[in-house]
Amino acid sequence: MDQFDTIVLGLGAVGSAAVYQLAARKHNVLGIDQFSPPHTYGSSHGDTRVTRLAIGEGAQYTPLALRSQEIWRDLEKRTDASLLTIDGLLIISSAAKTSITHVDNFFANTLAAAEQFGIDHEVLDAPEIRRRFPAFNVADDEVGYFERDAGFLRPEECIRTQLALAQQGGATIHRDEKVLRFDASDSAVTVTTDQGMYACGHLIVAAGAWLPQLVGRDIAKLFSVYRQVLYWFDIQGDASAFAPQRFPVFIWELQEKPQGVYGFPAIDGPDGGIKIATETYGSTTTSETADRRVLPEEIAAMYRDYVAPYIVGVASRCRRTATCLYTVTPDFGFVIDRHPQSKRVIVASPCSGHGFKHSAAIGEALAQWIVDGRSHIDLGSFNLRRFRIDS
Ligand SMILES: Cc1cc2nc3c(=O)[nH]c(=O)nc-3n(C[C@H](O)[C@H](O)[C@H](O)COP(=O)(O)OP(=O)(O)OC[C@H]3O[C@@H](n4cnc5c(N)ncnc54)[C@H](O)[C@@H]3O)c2cc1C
């Protein structure tokens, strides 16, 4: 049986970052994925991910976002990849909002985090939002938070780059190999796949929406998987108004709607459309059974309810769609902790719809955890204890 210091199960956002960071530390690491990442079946596809620095989901996330931006820039220097574009972020909210972005007080928390960490930002009233960003049809009582040093990541390119560098650094990468189970004792872990068995000192389970099937019932019940849809709508009129130089990424906590809307600039020129999405939590699904089709009625409803009333200059014609999976915990926080049955197994699930921006720093912290015994950035608040599971 082949033996490794560490096996990383799943090579999406988190797994690719972990395997890269472990290889950079000359660790004998094997990364395994059931598909060939980047792919379109999990949580890390669809061209773009919002990245912001003042994190409304909780102040504990901001150090991860700050460190991740440093890592993305470092990766760009080491390669010719373009991973991070800074075009600014606009969050729109109001006292009358009815939608929630992951946690209560997302807007106020964002402002507080910006103050706490000294992150450059502006607060805009409705006339100022309209003046600077005329595409947003804001109501008079809506306000904006503008963060200049935020923007978007290219998730597929981030994964591809980290896996390539990991391999250059000596990591073994197995694609199209499915992990069936793992068995952990005090002294070692055995991983069984559809193609073989491997032994390792540590296992990182970074399986995204498949995690519930691998970690045992007590932990699995913490995670709910939801199907999400991404839409690329055509631009009507002046496409340059939606170019990254002029149009920020945005998150809008809407009034009179159960969910907000978020979107990105037109990154592929006038013919690529602009990507806009909302979040849906109507019913849970699984990685195996999620419906990957997007029906015309869904597209029409999205345009009618979440696009046309709010964003000026977007046409109803939808160029393409994609489905993607959120893996959500009860408090919308991450789980990054040792498995209760073995200190040698780390469960790493930073999803709940906001994990990509932090994934580079999480990969680094996991590598530090395994190699040095502790990470520079404290991951303690992502523990299982908060759900009454002792690790
Ligand atoms: C629609 C959508 C929009 C989002 N928007 C944002 C955003 O704007 N900003 C942001 O920061 N975050 C965002 N997120 C969240 C972010 O994308 C996720 O937090 C992140 O991608 C999760 O990465 P992961 O590594 O946990 O999962 P994945 O990237 O899905 O990776 C899991 C991997 O494990 C592999 N795997 C699973 N089971 C097995 C097995 N048995 N054997 C072998 N391999 C296995 C899978 O094939 C997969 O490659 C969004 C998510 C979605 C779905």
Ligand as a Chemical Component Dictionary entry (heavy atoms), coordinates in Angstrom:
data_LIG
# 
_chem_comp.id                   LIG 
_chem_comp.type                 NON-POLYMER 
_chem_comp.pdbx_formal_charge   0 
_chem_comp.three_letter_code    LIG 
# 
loop_
_chem_comp_atom.comp_id 
_chem_comp_atom.atom_id 
_chem_comp_atom.alt_atom_id 
_chem_comp_atom.type_symbol 
_chem_comp_atom.charge 
_chem_comp_atom.model_Cartn_x 
_chem_comp_atom.model_Cartn_y 
_chem_comp_atom.model_Cartn_z 
_chem_comp_atom.pdbx_ordinal 
LIG C1  C1  C 0 -23.344 29.483 -6.795 1  
LIG C2  C2  C 0 -22.262 29.729 -5.799 2  
LIG C3  C3  C 0 -21.792 31.018 -5.629 3  
LIG C4  C4  C 0 -20.807 31.279 -4.692 4  
LIG N1  N1  N 0 -20.326 32.543 -4.580 5  
LIG C5  C5  C 0 -19.290 32.795 -3.760 6  
LIG C6  C6  C 0 -18.677 34.063 -3.774 7  
LIG O1  O1  O 0 -19.068 34.943 -4.535 8  
LIG N2  N2  N 0 -17.625 34.262 -2.943 9  
LIG C7  C7  C 0 -17.154 33.285 -2.126 10 
LIG O2  O2  O 0 -16.202 33.530 -1.390 11 
LIG N3  N3  N 0 -17.711 32.049 -2.109 12 
LIG C8  C8  C 0 -18.757 31.791 -2.908 13 
LIG N4  N4  N 0 -19.316 30.550 -2.951 14 
LIG C9  C9  C 0 -18.819 29.521 -2.039 15 
LIG C10 C10 C 0 -17.544 28.886 -2.545 16 
LIG O3  O3  O 0 -17.561 28.736 -3.926 17 
LIG C11 C11 C 0 -17.385 27.574 -1.803 18 
LIG O4  O4  O 0 -17.224 27.899 -0.439 19 
LIG C12 C12 C 0 -16.180 26.779 -2.240 20 
LIG O5  O5  O 0 -16.169 26.636 -3.624 21 
LIG C13 C13 C 0 -16.220 25.414 -1.551 22 
LIG O6  O6  O 0 -15.071 24.704 -1.909 23 
LIG P1  P1  P 0 -14.871 23.197 -1.463 24 
LIG O7  O7  O 0 -13.447 22.895 -1.714 25 
LIG O8  O8  O 0 -15.420 22.996 -0.093 26 
LIG O9  O9  O 0 -15.819 22.356 -2.431 27 
LIG P2  P2  P 0 -15.584 21.941 -4.028 28 
LIG O10 O10 O 0 -14.790 23.037 -4.633 29 
LIG O11 O11 O 0 -16.877 21.590 -4.528 30 
LIG O12 O12 O 0 -14.620 20.713 -3.893 31 
LIG C14 C14 C 0 -14.984 19.471 -3.378 32 
LIG C15 C15 C 0 -14.245 18.431 -4.195 33 
LIG O13 O13 O 0 -14.304 17.175 -3.535 34 
LIG C16 C16 C 0 -14.390 16.180 -4.528 35 
LIG N5  N5  N 0 -14.930 14.968 -3.919 36 
LIG C17 C17 C 0 -16.069 14.864 -3.210 37 
LIG N6  N6  N 0 -16.267 13.600 -2.795 38 
LIG C18 C18 C 0 -15.222 12.881 -3.251 39 
LIG C19 C19 C 0 -14.861 11.507 -3.155 40 
LIG N7  N7  N 0 -15.626 10.617 -2.503 41 
LIG N8  N8  N 0 -13.720 11.107 -3.742 42 
LIG C20 C20 C 0 -12.928 11.992 -4.409 43 
LIG N9  N9  N 0 -13.244 13.299 -4.539 44 
LIG C21 C21 C 0 -14.361 13.742 -3.963 45 
LIG C22 C22 C 0 -15.329 16.796 -5.556 46 
LIG O14 O14 O 0 -15.244 16.161 -6.807 47 
LIG C23 C23 C 0 -14.855 18.229 -5.575 48 
LIG O15 O15 O 0 -13.884 18.444 -6.581 49 
LIG C24 C24 C 0 -20.295 30.241 -3.881 50 
LIG C25 C25 C 0 -20.762 28.937 -4.055 51 
LIG C26 C26 C 0 -21.719 28.674 -5.016 52 
LIG C27 C27 C 0 -22.203 27.273 -5.191 53 
# 
loop_
_chem_comp_bond.comp_id 
_chem_comp_bond.atom_id_1 
_chem_comp_bond.atom_id_2 
_chem_comp_bond.value_order 
_chem_comp_bond.pdbx_ordinal 
LIG C1  C2  SING 1  
LIG C2  C3  SING 2  
LIG C2  C26 DOUB 3  
LIG C3  C4  DOUB 4  
LIG C4  N1  SING 5  
LIG C4  C24 SING 6  
LIG N1  C5  DOUB 7  
LIG C5  C6  SING 8  
LIG C5  C8  SING 9  
LIG C6  O1  DOUB 10 
LIG C6  N2  SING 11 
LIG N2  C7  SING 12 
LIG C7  O2  DOUB 13 
LIG C7  N3  SING 14 
LIG N3  C8  DOUB 15 
LIG C8  N4  SING 16 
LIG N4  C9  SING 17 
LIG N4  C24 SING 18 
LIG C9  C10 SING 19 
LIG C10 O3  SING 20 
LIG C10 C11 SING 21 
LIG C11 O4  SING 22 
LIG C11 C12 SING 23 
LIG C12 O5  SING 24 
LIG C12 C13 SING 25 
LIG C13 O6  SING 26 
LIG O6  P1  SING 27 
LIG P1  O7  DOUB 28 
LIG P1  O8  SING 29 
LIG P1  O9  SING 30 
LIG O9  P2  SING 31 
LIG P2  O10 DOUB 32 
LIG P2  O11 SING 33 
LIG P2  O12 SING 34 
LIG O12 C14 SING 35 
LIG C14 C15 SING 36 
LIG C15 O13 SING 37 
LIG C15 C23 SING 38 
LIG O13 C16 SING 39 
LIG C16 N5  SING 40 
LIG C16 C22 SING 41 
LIG N5  C17 SING 42 
LIG N5  C21 SING 43 
LIG C17 N6  DOUB 44 
LIG N6  C18 SING 45 
LIG C18 C19 SING 46 
LIG C18 C21 DOUB 47 
LIG C19 N7  SING 48 
LIG C19 N8  DOUB 49 
LIG N8  C20 SING 50 
LIG C20 N9  DOUB 51 
LIG N9  C21 SING 52 
LIG C22 O14 SING 53 
LIG C22 C23 SING 54 
LIG C23 O15 SING 55 
LIG C24 C25 DOUB 56 
LIG C25 C26 SING 57 
LIG C26 C27 SING 58 
# 
